[in-house]
């Protein structure tokens, strides 16, 4: 396999190093600034103006896209690569725009491309173990009693708006994996920019374990996941270092007993970069799995887009000062068309009422003034509305022109990668 690079950051460089260690090659590296670690091997550096080289299938089988220095130009380059059917591994969150994320998702539905978001944490053995414990406790109770809440504390030095929402977009994927899709989001914080430094968010649902996520000050970036039960707690410490070792601890109270839980055998050997490289390799070869029991599958771009949507909902909740209901919508050309037609239909009704009022007014004035042309003009309003309605009804036939799911290209119908 041969990989190209579009920009660089610690995550994409780690994947590139893992690829070199596995015997893969690195193709064109576009827009790389500064020195690169020796573990990445020899790299063909190219200026940013030559990013179109990544569109050539003979130069690379897939592209690693970094998020450092992200701008509108990079977003357009990613969109073009997806439209050209290029497989991507995209660091997350690249862009905190729900519209951009779902636009990319709609393009993916009509192309042979695939986008793998850099979300390796969901594949960690401790996350699998924690989810299994939650499911077992919900089914029949556990040694720590009934579940009460799941708490996330994200500690980081940069607590600006974009940094906090970016961290939330990553952690929201773990929330969805552990407790399911939240139905409601409530953000708590003071007014103005000061709200982001102490932001707290609650996620809830009718049949869902309540989740609280909050940000706190820290010298380095770290995450604590704590499952609170009636007679004890389970805590996972996630280091900020990409290759740091996760720690699981049990905190029973006076009435609780320590659980027979330990670190899974492969927990200390978890390599996020290698996990994402293997996920990308499976996308290229169309392999469903590696023959092992995987209770938590790799994240798709639809998962990443959903986390971006959750993060983008937070400012709205802060501004309104209330909880926001989260709707599970399917974003597609047909869904967008239906929404547009619904809005257009309402607009036609309002315009028709306005036209009726103006026609009546003009007709009355024209009749009183003896203005024959005005009377004839006012009498045409029923025909104008009829023509408009006929055009509107004709537009309803447009979905028949959209390609069906069966006629769309399969994402797995690609030639096997070379090299």
C-alpha positions in Angstrom: 0.0 0.0 0.0 1.2 3.5 -0.8 -0.1 6.5 1.1 -0.1 10.2 0.3 -0.1 13.0 2.8 -2.1 16.3 2.7 -0.6 18.4 5.5 0.8 17.0 8.7 -0.1 16.6 12.4 0.9 14.1 15.1 -1.9 11.7 14.3 -1.3 11.5 10.6 2.4 11.3 11.0 2.0 8.4 13.5 -0.1 6.5 10.9 2.5 7.2 8.3 5.2 5.9 10.6 3.1 2.8 11.3 2.7 2.2 7.6 6.4 2.4 7.0 7.0 0.0 9.9 4.5 -2.4 8.2 6.3 -2.3 4.9 4.1 0.2 3.2 5.4 3.2 1.2 4.7 6.9 1.5 3.9 8.7 -1.7 3.5 12.5 -2.3 3.5 14.5 0.9 1.8 17.8 0.1 2.0 20.9 2.2 4.4 19.5 4.9 6.0 22.1 7.1 9.0 21.5 9.3 11.1 18.4 9.9 9.5 14.9 9.9 10.5 12.1 12.2 12.9 9.5 10.8 10.2 6.8 11.4 8.3 8.2 8.5 11.1 7.2 6.1 11.9 8.9 2.8 9.1 11.2 1.8 8.5 12.9 -1.6 7.8 16.4 -0.4 5.6 18.5 -2.7 4.5 22.1 -2.4 0.8 22.7 -1.6 0.2 23.9 -5.1 0.8 20.4 -6.3 -2.0 18.8 -4.2 -3.6 17.5 -7.4 -0.9 14.8 -7.4 -3.0 13.1 -4.7 -5.8 12.6 -7.3 -3.6 10.2 -9.3 -4.2 6.6 -8.4 -0.8 5.5 -9.6 0.9 7.8 -7.1 -0.9 6.7 -3.9 -3.7 4.2 -2.9 -5.1 6.4 -0.1 -4.5 9.9 1.4 -3.8 10.9 5.0 -5.4 14.3 5.7 -4.2 16.4 8.6 -6.2 19.1 10.4 -3.4 21.4 11.5 -3.7 24.6 9.5 -7.2 23.7 8.4 -8.9 26.3 6.2 -11.5 26.7 3.5 -8.9 25.7 0.8 -8.2 22.4 2.6 -11.9 21.7 3.0 -12.4 22.2 -0.8 -9.4 19.9 -1.5 -11.0 17.2 0.7 -14.3 17.6 -1.1 -12.5 17.3 -4.5 -10.6 14.2 -3.4 -13.9 12.5 -2.3 -15.6 13.4 -5.5 -12.7 11.8 -7.4 -13.3 8.6 -5.4 -10.1 8.7 -3.4 -10.0 6.8 -0.1 -9.1 9.1 2.8 -8.0 8.8 6.5 -9.1 12.2 7.9 -8.1 13.4 11.3 -11.0 14.3 13.6 -12.6 16.8 13.9 -11.4 18.4 10.7 -14.1 21.0 10.5 -16.8 21.9 13.1 -19.4 22.6 10.5 -22.3 20.2 10.4 -23.2 21.4 6.8 -19.7 20.5 5.5 -19.7 17.2 7.3 -23.1 16.1 5.9 -22.3 17.5 2.5 -19.3 15.2 2.5 -21.5 12.3 3.7 -23.9 12.9 0.7 -21.0 13.0 -1.7 -19.8 9.7 -0.3 -23.2 8.1 -1.0 -22.7 8.7 -4.7 -19.0 7.9 -5.1 -16.7 5.0 -4.7 -14.7 6.9 -2.1 -14.4 6.2 1.6 -13.5 8.5 4.5 -12.1 6.9 7.6 -12.2 9.3 10.6 -9.3 9.2 13.1 -11.4 7.8 16.0 -9.3 5.0 17.4 -10.4 5.3 21.1 -13.6 3.4 20.5 -11.6 0.3 19.6 -9.6 0.3 22.9 -10.1 -2.9 24.9 -11.1 -0.9 28.0 -13.9 0.8 26.2 -15.2 -2.6 25.1 -14.9 -3.8 28.6 -16.7 -0.8 30.0 -19.6 -1.1 27.5 -20.0 -4.8 28.4 -20.2 -3.9 32.1 -22.8 -1.3 31.4 -24.9 -3.7 29.3 -24.6 -6.4 32.0 -25.5 -4.0 34.8 -28.6 -2.7 32.8 -29.7 -6.3 32.2 -29.4 -7.7 35.7 -27.6 -5.4 38.0 -23.9 -5.6 38.9 -21.6 -5.8 42.0 -21.6 -2.0 42.3 -25.4 -1.8 42.2 -27.5 0.0 39.7 -26.0 2.5 37.3 -26.5 6.2 38.1 -24.5 8.3 35.6 -21.5 8.3 33.3 -19.1 11.2 33.7 -16.4 12.6 31.3 -13.9 15.1 32.5 -11.6 16.6 29.8 -8.6 18.4 31.1 -6.6 20.6 28.7 -4.6 23.8 28.7 -6.4 25.4 25.7 -10.0 26.0 26.7 -11.0 28.3 23.9 -14.3 27.7 22.0 -12.9 25.7 19.1 -10.5 23.6 21.3 -13.4 22.7 23.7 -15.8 21.8 20.9 -13.1 19.8 19.1 -12.5 17.8 22.3 -16.2 17.2 22.7 -16.5 16.0 19.1 -13.9 13.3 19.8 -15.4 12.3 23.2 -19.0 12.3 21.9 -18.0 9.3 19.8 -17.2 7.4 23.0 -20.5 8.5 24.5 -22.4 7.2 21.6 -20.5 3.9 21.7 -21.0 3.4 25.5 -24.7 4.5 26.0 -26.2 4.9 22.6 -27.4 7.9 20.7 -28.4 10.8 23.0 -31.9 12.3 22.6 -31.3 15.6 24.4 -28.4 17.9 25.0 -28.1 20.6 27.7 -25.1 23.0 28.0 -24.3 24.8 31.2 -22.0 27.8 31.4 -21.7 31.4 32.1 -22.3 34.1 29.5 -19.8 35.2 26.9 -16.4 33.6 26.1 -15.9 32.6 29.8 -18.4 29.8 29.4 -16.0 27.6 27.4 -13.4 27.4 30.2 -15.9 25.7 32.6 -18.4 24.2 30.1 -20.5 21.3 31.3 -22.9 19.3 29.1 -25.6 16.8 29.9 -26.7 14.1 27.5 -29.9 12.2 28.2 -32.6 10.1 26.7 -35.8 8.3 27.6 -34.1 4.9 28.1 -30.5 6.1 28.4 -27.9 6.3 31.2 -27.4 10.1 31.9 -24.0 11.4 30.8 -22.2 14.5 32.0 -19.3 15.9 30.1 -17.2 18.8 31.4 -14.0 20.6 30.6 -11.4 21.5 33.3 -8.0 23.2 33.5 -5.0 20.9 33.0 -1.3 21.3 32.1 -1.6 18.5 29.5 -4.6 17.0 27.7 -6.1 14.1 29.6 -9.5 12.5 29.9 -11.2 10.7 32.8 -14.2 8.4 32.2 -16.0 7.5 35.4 -19.0 5.2 35.7 -20.9 6.0 38.9 -23.0 3.2 40.5 -24.9 3.1 43.7 -22.1 1.4 45.7 -19.0 2.2 43.7 -17.3 3.6 40.7 -15.2 2.5 37.7 -12.7 4.9 36.4 -10.6 5.0 33.2 -7.7 7.4 32.9 -6.9 8.3 29.2 -3.6 10.0 28.8 -3.1 12.8 26.3 -0.1 11.0 24.7 -1.2 9.1 21.6 0.7 6.0 22.8 0.1 6.4 26.5 -1.2 3.6 28.6 -4.8 3.7 29.7 -5.5 2.9 33.4 -8.5 1.2 34.9 -9.3 1.6 38.6 -12.2 0.5 40.8 -13.5 2.7 43.7 -16.0 0.7 45.8 -17.6 2.5 48.7 -18.0 1.0 52.2 -20.8 -1.3 51.1 -19.2 -2.3 47.8 -16.8 -5.1 46.8 -13.9 -4.8 44.3 -14.9 -6.2 41.0 -12.9 -9.1 39.4 -11.9 -6.8 36.6 -8.4 -6.4 35.2 -6.7 -4.9 32.2 -7.4 -6.9 29.0 -4.3 -8.7 27.8 -4.0 -6.4 24.7 -4.7 -3.2 26.6 -1.1 -2.1 27.2 -0.2 -2.9 23.5 -2.9 -0.7 22.0 -1.5 1.4 19.2 -4.0 4.0 17.9 -2.0 4.6 14.7 -1.8 0.9 13.9 -5.5 0.5 14.6 -6.4 3.3 12.1 -3.9 1.9 9.5 -5.6 -1.5 9.7 -9.0 0.1 9.4 -7.9 2.0 6.3 -6.4 -1.2 4.9 -9.7 -3.0 5.3 -11.5 -0.2 3.5 -9.2 -0.5 0.6 -9.5 -4.3 0.3 -13.1 -4.5 1.2 -12.4 -6.8 4.2 -15.2 -6.8 6.8 -13.0 -7.9 9.7 -9.8 -9.6 10.6 -11.4 -12.8 11.9 -11.6 -11.6 15.5 -14.7 -10.9 17.6 -15.2 -7.1 17.4 -18.1 -5.9 19.5 -17.4 -2.3 18.5 -16.8 -1.6 14.8 -14.6 1.1 13.4 -16.1 4.5 13.1 -17.6 5.6 9.8 -17.9 9.1 8.4 -21.5 9.1 9.4 -20.4 8.6 13.0 -17.9 11.4 12.7 -20.5 13.7 11.2 -22.9 13.0 14.0 -20.3 14.0 16.6 -19.7 17.2 14.7 -23.4 17.9 14.8 -23.5 17.3 18.6 -20.6 19.7 19.1 -22.3 22.4 16.8 -25.5 22.1 18.9 -23.7 23.3 22.1 -23.5 27.0 21.2 -27.2 27.0 20.4 -28.0 25.5 23.8 -25.8 28.0 25.6 -27.4 30.9 23.7 -31.0 29.8 24.4 -30.3 28.6 27.9 -32.3 25.4 27.5 -32.0 21.8 26.4 -32.0 20.9 22.7 -33.8 17.9 21.4 -31.6 15.9 19.0 -33.4 14.4 16.0 -32.1 11.3 14.2 -32.3 12.5 10.6 -31.0 10.7 7.6 -29.1 13.2 5.4 -29.4 12.4 1.7 -30.3 14.0 -1.6 -33.9 12.8 -1.1 -34.1 14.1 2.4 -32.7 17.5 1.4 -35.1 17.6 -1.6 -38.1 16.9 0.7 -37.1 19.6 3.1 -36.7 22.1 0.3 -40.0 21.2 -1.2 -41.7 21.6 2.2 -40.2 25.1 2.6 -41.1 26.0 -0.9 -44.7 24.8 -0.4 -45.1 27.0 2.6 -43.7 29.9 0.6 -46.2 29.4 -2.2 -49.1 29.4 0.2 -47.9 32.7 1.8 -47.3 34.2 -1.6 -50.7 33.1 -2.8 -52.4 34.8 0.1 -50.5 38.0 -0.5 -51.3 37.8 -4.2 -55.0 37.4 -3.4 -54.9 40.4 -1.2 -53.1 42.6 -3.7 -55.4 41.4 -6.6 -58.5 42.3 -4.6 -57.1 45.7 -3.7 -56.0 46.5 -7.2 -59.3 45.2 -8.7 -61.3 47.4 -6.3 -59.3 50.5 -7.0 -59.4 49.9 -10.8 -63.2 49.4 -10.7 -63.7 52.6 -8.8 -61.4 54.6 -11.1 -62.7 53.0 -14.2 -59.3 51.6 -15.1 -60.1 48.7 -17.4 -56.6 47.4 -17.8 -56.3 47.2 -13.9 -59.4 45.2 -13.7 -58.2 42.7 -16.4 -54.8 42.5 -14.6 -56.5 41.8 -11.2 -58.6 39.0 -12.8 -55.5 37.0 -13.8 -54.5 36.1 -10.2 -56.2 32.6 -10.3 -54.3 31.6 -13.4 -51.0 32.8 -11.9 -51.6 30.6 -8.8 -52.7 27.7 -11.0 -49.5 27.8 -13.1 -47.3 28.1 -10.0 -49.0 25.1 -8.4 -48.6 23.0 -11.6 -44.9 23.8 -11.7 -44.6 22.9 -8.0 -46.3 19.6 -8.5 -44.1 18.9 -11.6 -41.0 19.4 -9.4 -42.2 16.5 -7.2 -41.2 14.1 -10.0 -37.5 15.0 -9.7 -36.8 12.3 -7.1 -37.5 9.7 -9.9 -34.5 11.0 -11.7 -32.1 10.4 -8.7 -30.0 7.2 -8.9 -31.3 4.3 -6.8 -29.2 2.7 -4.1 -28.7 -0.3 -6.3 -27.3 1.7 -9.2 -24.8 3.6 -7.1 -21.2 2.5 -7.2 -20.1 0.2 -4.4 -17.4 1.5 -2.1 -15.8 -1.9 -2.1 -15.8 -2.2 -5.9 -12.3 -0.8 -6.2 -9.1 -2.4 -7.6 -6.9 -3.8 -4.9 -4.1 -1.4 -3.8 -0.7 -1.9 -5.3 2.6 -1.8 -3.4 
